[in-house]
Amino acid sequence: MARKKVVVLGGGTGTYQVLQGLKKYDLDISAIISMCDSGGSTGRLRRELGILPPGDVRRAILALSDLPFAQKTLEELFNFRFKEGESLKGHSVGNILLAALTQITGSMDKAIEEAARILNVSGSVFPVTLDKTNLVAILSDGTRIHGEANIDKRDVKLDLSIKRIYLSPRASVYHKAAREIESADLIVAAPGDLYTSLLPVFLVKGVVEAINTSKADLAYVINLMTKREETDGFKASDFVSTVKNYLGPASSRLKYVFVNKKINGSREQVLSWYKRFGSQPVINDLKGKNSFLVIEKDFVSKTTFFRHDPDKIAKAIYQVLE
């Protein structure tokens, strides 16, 4: 019997957590990664070398890496970040290696294939587009903010919400990414920064069409916490309505929404840390009749920060496939 095909859309830490959990199941996994990152090491490499952003791709490759224990140093190397040196400080070795492989092979998609082979990836990782593009956000007063990093870390007009986002210039879906989406049994919209990680995937021309062409159901994993710069005051219904808005005609594919139960009060110290940065737990207000199944469980990891537990969220996703 053929393995079920699960395609995960997104970028950043949330996508990493989902992929890390899913790889423990007998599934055919593909990650379709956002190509708008412009901050930190990734942003510097984009500007200096003119390459596509490697950072979120690196995380996805690491999440799906299945090296034997004796070779785990390779994973550590790929994830190592320099803390000193004028030109190297802040750079991730994995980002530099992907940049080098891009120049050696001539393209980011081939670089990803080589890196995945080196790290024995159990699954596939694809950029959502091979076009060079940047994210632009329009605030509620009409102000435009250019660049993912500037949107993600904006420190001005924090009282204003994001009205909409778009890509400049426009970008078209990478044909292999479209093919993966079209042949999926389940498509998972991963948690992560809503306007700077997940929604940019839907903005790429051909992605929504591929979701609509697919026979797969769509599952959306809602964030655990709000983010002041992007989703201040959002409840679960706000996340869902925003995602459906950007899905357009493919919004009818949304069949499952995963939302966390109330965060344990015993972790008040961690909660207070988040509150200092304007973040609050996402409240589940999806209590009425919906066109999708709401799956509310404890998905929080017991690590210091509030992250989705890879095993908990993967188990819940796998159960809807059975």
N, C-alpha and C positions, 0 to 999 in steps of 0.2 A: 504494500500500500504506500502510495506517494506521501511524503511528508507535507504537512500543511505549510503554506507559505505566508509568513508574517512580514509586512513591510512597515518599518518605523520611520516616521517623518519628524524632523526637528533639528536640534543642535544643542550643544552645551551639556551641562551636568545632568539635566533631567533625562535626556536621550541616553546618556551613558548608563544611568541607573537602570533604565528599562532594558537596554540591550544586555547588560551584565546579568540580569536575572533570566531573560529569555533564552540565552545561549545554553542554559542547563537542561533545556527541553529538546526533544527530538523534532526540531522545526527547521524549516528552510528560512533563514532570517536575512533580510536586507535592510540596510539603513540608508535613507535618502537625506542628505545633510545640506542644511542652509549654507549659502555662499556669500553672506553679507557681513561677516565679522570684520571689524576694522580696528579693534583695540589691541593693546599690548604687543606681544611678540608677533602675533599674526599681522597686525596693522603695519608694523615696521617692515616686515618681509614683503607685504603687498606693495608698500610705497617704494622700497628700495629695489626690489627685483621684478615688480610688475606681474606677480603670480596671483593665482586664486588663493583665498584664505585657507591655510592649512589647519588651524587650531581645532575646530569642531570635528574635522575629519580625523585628526590624530586621536581625539577622545573616543570616537566611534571604533576606530581600529583597535585601540587598547581594550575597550569594553568587550570586543568579540575575540580578542587574542586567546588562543588555547595552547600556549606553549607548555611543554612538560616542565616540572618544577626545576630541573637542572638548568633550564635556559631562561629562567625568570629574570635574570640580569638584563636580558634584552628589553624586556618590558620596562624595567626600571630606567634603563638608558633612554628609551623612547619618551619617557615621562619626565626625565630630569630637566630641571630649570636652573640656569646659572644665576647665582646670587651676587656675583662679583664680576668686575671687568667692565670697562667703559662701554665697549661695543657689544658685549655678550650678555650683560646683566639683564635679566628678565626673559631672555630667550629660552624656549624649550628646545631640547635636542631633537625631539620628534618633529617639531616645526621646521627646523633647519634641515633635517634629513629629507622631509617631504619636499622642501624647496629644492634641495640638491637633486632628488630623484625626478622632479619636474623638469629640471634643466637637462638631466641625462637622458630621460625618455622622450622629452619634447612636449609632454602634456600632463596635466594634473591627474586625469583618469588613469593613465598608465603608471604614474607615480604611486597612486593609491593601490593599484593592483600589485606592484612590486613590494610595497610596504606591508600589505596584507599577507603576501606570500612569506616574507621574512618573519612575520610575527604569528604565522600559522592561524590566521583568522578563520573562525568557524561561522561562515556566512559571507555576506558581501557588503561593501560600503561604496556608495556612489555619491558624487556631488549632484545636487539637484539641477545645476546648470554649469556649463563650461564658459558661459559669457561673464565678462567682468562687469559688475554692476554695484551700485551703492544704494543703501536704504535712505529714504527721506520720510520724515514724519511731519505732519501738519497738526499744530496744536489748535485748541478750540478758538483761539483768537486770530488764527490765520498764520501765525509764525511758523516758518519752515526750519527744521533742524536736519542737517545733512550728515549722514554717516552713522552706522550702527553704534559705534562707541560713544558718540555725542548724545545719541538718544538714550542709550542705556545708562549713562552716567550724568545726565543733564543736572545742572545745579542752578538753573534759572527757570522762572515761571513754573515752579513745582505745583502751584495752585491750579494750573491749567491741565486739562486732560488731552490725550492724543485723540484727534478727530479721525485721522486716517493715515495710512502709510502707503508708499508706492516705491517702485524701483526706478532708478535713473542711472544709465539708460535701461530700457526694457530688456528682459532676459527670457530666453526660451529654454524649455526643459531639455536636459541631456537625454538622448534617445534611449539609452540603457536604463536610466532612472524611470522613464515613462513606461518602458516595457515591464519593469519590475512591479510598478503600481498596478498596471493593467492585468497582470497575472496573479495578483495576490488573493489569498483566501481571507485575510484580515489586514486592514490598514490601521495603524496605531498613530494617532497624533500625540506625540510625547509631551510631558510637562517641560516647562522651561519658560524663559522670558517670552511673554505672549507676543509682543510687537517686534521683538528683535531676534527671536529664534524660530518660533513656529510659523507665525503668519507670513513671513517672507518666503517660505516654501510655497505657500498657496499663490503668491503673487507672480511666480514664474509661469510664463505662458505655456500651457500644455499640462500643468499639474492637475488643476481642477478637472480638465477634460479627461485626463487619464483616470482619475478617481471615479468619474461618472461612467466611463467606459467599463471599468472593472466591475466584476460581479461581487466584489468583496464588501463586507460591512465595514464601517468606520468606527473605531473606538477612540475616545478622547480622554486622556488622563489629565485632570485639572490640577493646577498647582496647589501646593500645600499652603503657601503664603502669598499675600499680595506684595506688590512692589511699588513704592512711592512714585518712581519715575514713569511707570507704565500702567499699573492696574490699581491705583490707590482707591480703596473703598469697594473694590469689586467683590461681589458674591459669586457663588457657583453659576447662577443663571447669567451673570454678566459675561463670564468667560465663555459659556456655551453660545450665547447670542452673538458675541463677537466672532467666534470661530465660524459659526453658521453663516454670518454675513460675508466673510471672506471666501467661504466655500461656494457661495452662490448656488448654482444648480445642483452641485454635488452635496448640498447640505442634507438631502434626503437619505444619504448613505449613513448618516450618523445614527447608530443603533445602540451604542453603549457609552455611558459616561461614568468614569471612575472618580469618586470624590472621597476625600478623607473624612473620617469621623472626627469629632472634637479632639483637639490635642490635649494629652494628659496634663492636668493641672500641676502635677509634681515637677514639671519642667518649666516652672515659672521663671527661673533665672535665665534660661535660654530665650524664652518668650520676651522677657524684658530687654534682652540684647537686640532682638529683631525690632522691637518697638522703637528703640533709639534711632533706627534707620527708616522708620515709617512703615514697617511691614507688620501685617496682622494675619492670623490664620484665616483661610478662606472659609466663609460660612456656607453650609449647604442649605440653600433655599429651594432646592428642586424637589419639593415635597408633593406637588400636585400631579396631575396627569400629564405625561410627557410622551413625545413620539419616539423616545428612546428609553432604554432600561438604565436606571440609575443604580450603580453598585457602590454602596457606601460601606467602607471598612476601615480598619486601622492600617494605613499604609506607611506610617512613619518609621524611619530607621531609628535605632537606639543610639546612633552616633551623636556627637556633640551638636552638630547643626541639624536643622530639619530638612531631611532629604527623604525621597521615596525609598523604602527598603526594596532592593532589587528582587529578593525572593518573594516578598508579599505581593508586589504589583505584578510580577511575572506569573505567579500562581493564579491570580485573579484573571489575567488576560488569557492564560491557557485554558481556564475553565470555560470561557465563552466559545472556545473553539471545539470543545468536546461535544 
